[in-house]
């Protein structure tokens, strides 16, 4: 496939011989679960509607047949952009079964990003919800289609499609499988891309990440084992379903492969999450750190029964130890951290790791076939154990190149196939890695490099701080100084002097690391995947500094 970088043959042979690659498509694995677990609940929507495995499988097949009838051909790209409603699950799995390649756009994306994806991937179809929270996605899809004539098919989750689009609601009510043999659906090559994910960077438009059937099947099957999923698992998904964490790490497919049930929340707010955990007896909750902070600090948390909750699976950004330490005593459950990327690397803490390792590290490779090294990003040479360097990795579910991005691939992948992650880590004696930040997530104060992650850990230990973001602000003399945005705990007051006294006297950090400006806010801007949007905060503080605002 043009624009796709395959694994070298020697590596592909190695992964098959080791049993990592099964030469099965995602649809084949899902179909097996639909039959095996037939009457068990597979999916519960926010409104309470329950889909059994049998019903979900039937709707996926029905939708796949309709997609083929409407003209979707094998390996055609379909942009998928919906909120956390059942149609996003059905359309995703149906696109795979129809032989298409879903592009997993996030709900926060707008016309600029969607048009870029459509043009880059030459998408032939797009599936959106009609509207959501005041925004007309159907109208946006029409605008994108007008600029991209190859975008021939628009599908809309809603009863009244416009602009010649097709209603997903109507298609799901039409039992086409009773008139057309599902056995005629196309079969994809397991070695070719199945899904195009989005890179998780906070700068620029995300790149497209091609995940093959072989690598992605192994990804979620292996992940389900590491996270101890089984038929009794009830997993809450409140982050966007299109995100890698929510779809396959272990996500929807990991849960379905084991016979568990996914609860799909339309709202990522802590109140809704607590209510769903209580009502559906959730056992596993997938949450980014900002969501965990929201659960811990929710004023009515004690009113909900959280006894069923076994573990919070967290990634996306580093979980600060001060927050991790609160989870067991306050939420009554375990926590399992992961350093994961849509490009494939998955470094999990194990549930039976010692407490120090579980709370203070971000994990080790989930697959025995993974290789990694920690290098000096300037030279590419490995650093001594315990020293900070950039994480480089390759393995059976780590891509060898972004889709249609040869110039970027030359920078992001080494000559011998290692993905250069951009994450700064150091090796813990346990063999796990500790995330120390991103290469770009540090402040250069007159030549002194300060890790934002390190200082944030200390600030979060202050009793008046609920959450924080430590960022660079421009300075004409030093180049950069440090500013910290803080969300105070309810009823708490904090000043810059009090915070810095605490950092110096209690946490005993170097003086040059102290924040030189404090901004108190009620909430943080977030990226499409729920991370704190530090780019937006840096822009905001730069504007204030430029205007001379105190």
N, C-alpha and C positions, 0 to 999 in steps of 0.2 A: 504494500500500500504506500503510495507516494506520501512523503512527509513523516513516515513512521520509522523509527530506529529499532530494529529487532535485536534480541540478544544474539551474540555470536553463537555459532552452532555448537562449539565445545561446551559453552555454558548451558545451552538448552538441553544438550544430551545429558549433562551432569544432573540437571534438575529433574529430568524424567527418571533417570536411573535411581535417584534418591527418593523418588515417590512424591516429590513436591508438585510437579506438574502432572495432571491426570488426563490431559487431552479431552476434557469435558467442557461444555459451555455452561455459562451461568444458568441458562434456562433449563438445561438437563438436570442440574443439581436442584433447582427450585421445583421442577416438576416432580422429582422424586419425593420431596418433602410434602407437596400438595397431596400426593397419593398416600404416603405413609402416615401422615398425621391428620387425615381427612376431616374428622368432626371436631377437632380441637380448635380453640380460638387462636387465630394467627395475628389479627390486627384489630385494635380498638381505637375508634376515632374519638376526638375530644368530646363530641356530643353523645358518646356512649354506644354508637353502633358497633356491633361485633361482626367481624368477618371470619368465618372458619377457613381452614386451609382449603377445603374443598371448594367453598364459594369463591375465595380469592383466586384459586387456580382457574376456575371456570371464567371469571371476569377477565383475567389476564389473557387467556386464550381468545376470548371473544374480542377483546380490544386489539389483539395482535392480528386477527383475521380482518378486522375493519381497516387497520393501518395498511395492510397489503392490498386490500380492495381499493383503498383511496390512492394507491400509487407509490407507497413507500417501498423502495427496493433494497436488496441486501447492501449493507454498509452505507446507506444514506444516513446523513446526520440529522438528528432531531433535537432542537433546543428545548430543554425541559425547565420550566420556571413556574412553580406553583408553591403556595404555602403548604403547611403541614395538614393537608386534607387527604382522604383516602385515594383520590384520583392521582395524586403524585406517585404513590406506590404502584398503583395499577398501570399507569401509563409508562412508568420506568420499566417495569418487568415486561410489559407488552411490547415495548419498542425492541428490547433484547430478543424476545421470542419471534418478532416479525423480521429479525435479521438486521435491524437498524442499529445505529450507534447514538445513544443519548448523550447530549452535551449538558452537563449538570450545572446550569446557571443558578445563581442564588437569587432569592426573592427581592433582595435590596437592589439588584442591578436595574439599570434603566436603559433608555434607548441607545446611548453611546456604547455601553458594554455589549448589549445584545446584538447591535449591528456589527460590532467588531467580531464577535463570535460567528455570526452568520456569514460574514464575508470571508474570514480566515478559513473556516471549515467548509465553506460552500454548502451550508445547511439547506436541506430541501423541506424541512418541516419545523414547526414550533408549536409547543403545547403550553398554554398559560391558563390561569384562572381569569374569569371575566373581569373582576375588579376585586380589590382588597384594601380595606381601610382608606378609602377615598381615592385610590389610584386606579385608573382605567388601564389594565394590562392588555385588554383586547385592542384598545385604540393604539397602544404602543406597538403591539405586534403588527398592526396594519401599517404603521409608519415604517417599521423595519422592513416589512415585505415590500413596500413601495421603493425602497432603496436597494433591495436585493432581489432581483427578478427570479433567481433560482430558488427562492423560498416560496415554494408553490402551495404548501399545505399548512393551514393554521387550524389548530384544534383548541377549543375553549371549554374549560370546566364551568358550565353554567347553562341555563335552559334556553337563552335567547342569543344565539351567535349573530354577530354582525359582519359586514364586509366580506361575505362569502365564506366565512369560517365554518367549521363543523363542531357541533355540540358533543362533547365527550359524554355528557349525561344521556343524550339520545342514543349514542352508539352503544353504551353499556346496557341499555334497555332492549337492544335488538339482538336476539339470540342467533347470531350468524353461524355459530358453531353447529346449529342444527341443520343448516343448509349447505355448509362448506366443510369439507374434511380437514380438520386441523393437522392431519398428517402431511399435508402439502405445504406447511409453513417451511421457510428456508432454514438451512443449517449453516451456521458460521464456522469459520476455521478458528479453532481455539488459540492459534498462534497470532492472530490478528487482533487489532483493537476491538474491545467490546464497549468501552465507555470512555468518554473524554471528560476528565475532571478539570478543575480549575486550580491553578497554583494559589497558595495562600498568602502571597506577599501583600503588603500594605501600600506599595508604591506602584503606580502604573496599572494598566489593565492586565488582569491575570493571564497567564499562559495556559495553553491546553495540554493536559497530561493524558497520554494514551495508555489505558490499562487493558491488557489482553484478557481473554477468558482464562487462560492458564494461570497467569499471575494473580488475577483478582479472585478466582475461585480458591486458590491456595491461601491468599490473603485472609479471606473471611473464615475459611475452615480452620486454619491455624489459630486465628484470633479467637474464635469461639472456644477452642480448647484452653487457651491461655487465660481467658476470662471466666472459665468454668460455667459455660451456659449449658442448660439442659431443658427437658420438657417442662420443668417448673419455673423457668425464667419468665419474668414479666419485666420488660425493659421499657423505660420511659424515654422517648425522644422528643425533646423540646427545641433543640437546635435545628437548623434547616435540614430537612430530609435529604436534600440534594448534596449535602456535605459528605465528604469521605468518611468522617468519623461516624456519621449517622447511617450511612448506607452499607458500610462494609467493615467497620473497625470497632467492635464486631458488627454493630449496626443492624439494620433490617435483615440482611442476608445471613449474618452470623446467627441471629435469633431463629430465623426460619429454618436454617439447616439443622438446628437442634430440637425443633418442635416447640419452641417457646412462643411467647406472645409479645408483640410490640404495641405499646400505648403511644399514640401519635398526638402530641399536644400542638394546638394551633398558636398557643401563647407561651413564650419563654419566661414569663414573669413568675417570681417565686410563689405567689399566692396560688396561681393555677397549678404549678408543679406540685405543691404540697397537697392540694385537693385531689389531684390525680393519683399521687402516691398512696394517699389514704383510701380513696374509693376503689382502686383496682389492685391493691396489695402489691405494689411495685417492688421488685427485688433488686433490679439493676437500674441505675439512673446515669445516663450519659450527660455530662455537664462540663462546660468550660469554667475556669476559675471564677469569672465574674458572676456566674449563676450560682456557684457554691456560696460565695459571699452573700448573695441575695437570700438564699435559703437560711443561712446561719443568722442573718440579721433581721429576718422577717418578724415584725412585732407580734404576730399571732401564731407563730410556729407551734407553740405548746398546745394549741387547740386541735392539731392534727395528729392522727395515729400513724407513726412512722415505723412501727414494729416490724413490718414486713421487709423494710429496706435492708439489704445485705451489704451493698457496696455502691459507691459512686465511682464511675469510670471517668477520669478527667484528663484532658489534653488540650491542644490548641495553643496554650501558652503555659508557662511554668506555674505550678501551684506553689505558692510561697509556703514555707514550713510553718509559719505562724498561723496560717489558715488551716493547713493540713492537721495540725495538732488539735484543732477545735472540733473536727468532724466526729471522731468516735465519742467523746463525752457529750456533745450537744445534739448530734443527729442519731447517735446510737448505731452507726454502721462503719464498715471498713471503707478504705479508699484505695484505688488502684490507679497509679499515674502512668501516663504514656507520653513519650516523645514521638509524635507521629506526623507524617507529612503525606499529602496526596500523591507525591512522587513515589511513595511506597515504603520508606523506612518506618518501622514500628518497634519502638524500644519500650517494653513494658516492665514495670515493677511487678513482681509476683506476689500473690496473696500471702504466701508463707515466708516471704523475706523478713528478716529481723526488723523491728520497729524503726531503728535508725535508718536502714536502707529504704524502707517503705516511705518514710516521711521526707527524707532529705535527698533522694535520688530520683531520676526520671526513667530508670529502667535499662534493660539490656535487650538485644535483638530477640524477637519472638521466634525466629526460625533458626535452626542450626545451620542452615545454608547461607545465612547472612555473614558478610565480611565488613569490618569497619576499621578505620584508623583515625587518629586525632593528629592533625597536622598544623604546622605553622602556615597560615593562609598566604603569607608572602613568599614562602619558598617551596611549599608542598612537601616538606620533610616532616617526619613524625616527631612529636614532642615527647619528652620523658613522661612516664606515668605520673598523674597528679597535676600536670601543668595544663593550662588552658590552651586549646587550639580549636580549629574548625573540624567538625565531624564530616568525614567522607565515608560513603557506604555503597555497597552493591550487593545484590542477592536475587533470589527467585521471585520476589515481588517488588523489586525496585527498578524503575524504568531506566532505559538507556538513552533517552532523549525526549525533549518536548516535541509536540506535534507541529510540523512546519515552522521550525525555529532554528535553522542551522547555525546562525551567528550566535545566538544565545547558548545553544548546545555546546559550542566550542569553548565557552567560558564556564558552563555549569557542570561539565563532565570531564574527567581526566582522560588521558589517552588510553588508559587501561580500564575504563568503564566505571570508575567511581563517581557517584553523584556527590557534588560538593555542596553540602546542605546550607551553608551560611550560618549554621548554629555553632556558637561557641560553647564547648563542653570541656569537662575534665573527667578523667577516669577515677572512679571511687575504688578503694581496695576490694570491694565486693565484686567488681567486674561491671557494675552498672555505671552509667554516665550521669553526671550532674550538669544541668544546663546553666550556663553563666551569662546567657544573653545571645543576641544576634551580633554579627560583625558590625552592622550599622546601628545597633541599639546601644551605643555608648556615647558618653560625653567626653570631648577632647578639650579639657580646660587648660589652655596654655601648655599643651604637650603632655599633660597628665591624663591618661585614659581611665575613665570611671565606668564600670559596668552598672547599667541601670538596674538590672535584676538584683545585684548585690545590695544596693542602697534601698531598693524597695522592700527587700526582706526585713531590713532593720526598721524602716518607717512603719511597716505593718505591725510591728511589735508594740507600738505606742497604743495605750488603752483607748485613746480618743479617735483612732484612725480605723475606719471601716475598709477603705480601699484607697489605693494611690497609684499615680503614674509619674515616674521621675524622667524628665525629658531635658533636652538641650534648648537653651534660648540664646539668641545671638548676642555677642559682646564685642565691641570694637577693639578692646585691648587683648583679651584672652582668646578671642575667637568664639568660644562658647562658655556659658555658665549654666549651672543646674537650676531648674525650676521643678517644683513638685506640685501636682494637682492632687488634692485630697478630698475624699468624701468622708466627713466626720461621722462618727457614730451618733445615733439619735440622742439629743440632749447634751452632747459634748461640745466643748470649746477647745480650740487649739490655735496657737500663734506660732509664727516662724521661730521666735526666740525659744519658746517652750519646746518645740520639736527639736531644734538643734541642741539645746541643753540635754535633752533625752538621748539624742544620738551620740553626743560626746561623752556624757557621764555614765549612761546606762549601757549603751551598745558599744561605746569606745571605738568609734570609727575615726579614720583620719579626717582632719579638719577640711582638707581640700575636697572631700566628698560631700560636705554639707550642702543641702539645697540653699540657694541664695534668694529664692523667691517662693512664696506659698500662695497658691490659688485654691480657694475653697469652693467646691461645686456640689451640686446635688446628684449628678450622674456624669458618666463619661460618654463621649461619642464612641460608637462601636463599629468595627468592620462588619462586612456581610456575614462573617462566620462567628461573630460574637466576641472577638478580641478587642481590647482597648485600642482605639484608633489613635496611635501616638503621632501619626503624620498630621492629623487634624489638630491635635493639641499643640504641636510645634508651630503650625501655621498661626494658630490663635495667639499664642504667646509672642510670636515674632511681630504680629500686628500691634499688640499692646506695647511692646518695647519700642517699636518704630514711632508710635504715637505719643510716647512719653507717659503712658498711663501708669499710675502708681500700683 
